[in-house]
Amino acid sequence: MFQPNDRETKIYVAGLPWITRTEGLRNYFERFGEIVYANVVCDGATQRSKGFGFVTFKEAESATRACENPNHVIDGRTVDCKLAYIGARVHNNQPNQYGF
């Protein structure tokens, strides 16, 4: 569930390479501002990356700057990022399986 400030400060990063781990995600996005939390989502059983993650910035402006850049390349692969509350929705604007 999103915290009140997460709508402005949390981004969803899609298309991550399988080799990218949380530290790499954090290191890449630090150029946009101070990070409060970063996480690459992994399968619980295999610990293999699911190819997406989240970064929460201290300031909303940092998240906005990160999302304005259309050319993020992490570990050699172009990835996409959006504010998490937008990126978490499916294309027909219906909530996903997590309710957002």
C-alpha positions as CSV (number, residue, x, y, z in Angstrom):
1,M,0.0,0.0,0.0
2,F,1.2,3.5,-0.8
3,Q,2.1,5.9,1.9
4,P,0.6,9.4,1.5
5,N,3.9,10.9,0.0
6,D,4.5,7.9,-2.3
7,R,2.3,9.3,-5.0
8,E,4.9,12.0,-5.7
9,T,8.2,10.3,-4.6
10,K,8.0,6.6,-5.6
11,I,8.8,5.4,-9.1
12,Y,8.2,2.1,-10.8
13,V,11.1,0.9,-13.0
14,A,10.2,-1.7,-15.7
15,G,12.4,-3.7,-18.1
16,L,15.3,-4.3,-15.7
17,P,17.9,-6.8,-16.8
18,W,18.0,-10.0,-14.8
19,I,21.4,-9.2,-13.5
20,T,20.4,-5.8,-11.9
21,R,20.2,-5.9,-8.2
22,T,18.9,-3.3,-5.7
23,E,22.3,-1.7,-5.2
24,G,22.7,-1.2,-9.0
25,L,19.2,0.3,-9.2
26,R,20.0,2.6,-6.3
27,N,23.4,3.6,-7.7
28,Y,21.8,4.5,-11.1
29,F,19.0,6.7,-9.7
30,E,21.0,8.5,-7.1
31,R,21.9,11.0,-9.8
32,F,18.4,12.4,-9.6
33,G,18.3,12.9,-5.9
34,E,18.5,11.4,-2.4
35,I,16.9,7.9,-2.2
36,V,15.0,6.8,0.8
37,Y,14.3,3.2,-0.4
38,A,15.1,1.1,-3.5
39,N,14.2,-2.5,-4.3
40,V,14.5,-4.9,-7.3
41,V,11.5,-7.3,-7.0
42,C,12.7,-10.9,-7.0
43,D,10.9,-14.3,-7.0
44,G,10.7,-15.5,-3.4
45,A,11.6,-19.1,-4.2
46,T,14.4,-18.6,-6.8
47,Q,15.6,-15.0,-5.9
48,R,15.7,-14.3,-9.6
49,S,14.7,-10.8,-10.6
50,K,11.2,-10.3,-11.9
51,G,12.5,-7.5,-14.2
52,F,11.1,-4.5,-12.3
53,G,11.7,-2.5,-9.2
54,F,10.8,0.6,-7.1
55,V,12.8,3.6,-6.0
56,T,11.4,6.1,-3.4
57,F,13.1,9.5,-3.4
58,K,13.2,11.9,-0.5
59,E,11.9,14.8,-2.7
60,A,9.1,14.7,-5.3
61,E,11.2,16.8,-7.6
62,S,13.7,14.0,-7.8
63,A,11.1,11.5,-8.9
64,T,9.7,13.9,-11.5
65,R,13.2,14.5,-12.9
66,A,13.8,10.7,-13.1
67,C,10.6,10.1,-15.0
68,E,11.2,12.9,-17.4
69,N,14.3,11.2,-18.8
70,P,13.2,8.8,-21.6
71,N,16.6,7.2,-22.0
72,H,17.5,5.2,-18.8
73,V,20.1,2.5,-19.5
74,I,20.9,0.2,-16.6
75,D,23.3,-2.7,-17.0
76,G,23.2,-2.2,-20.8
77,R,19.4,-2.3,-21.2
78,T,17.0,0.6,-21.7
79,V,14.4,0.6,-19.0
80,D,11.2,2.6,-18.5
81,C,10.2,4.5,-15.3
82,K,7.0,6.1,-14.2
83,L,5.6,7.4,-11.0
84,A,4.6,4.2,-9.2
85,Y,1.0,5.0,-8.8
86,I,0.8,5.4,-12.6
87,G,3.1,2.5,-13.6
88,A,1.2,0.1,-11.4
89,R,-2.0,0.4,-13.4
90,V,-2.8,-1.9,-16.3
91,H,-3.4,-0.3,-19.7
92,N,-7.2,-0.2,-19.5
93,N,-6.9,1.9,-16.2
94,Q,-8.2,-1.0,-14.1
95,P,-6.4,-1.8,-10.9
96,N,-3.9,-4.6,-11.1
97,Q,-3.9,-7.7,-8.9
98,Y,-2.5,-5.6,-6.1
99,G,-5.4,-3.2,-6.0
100,F,-3.6,-0.2,-7.6
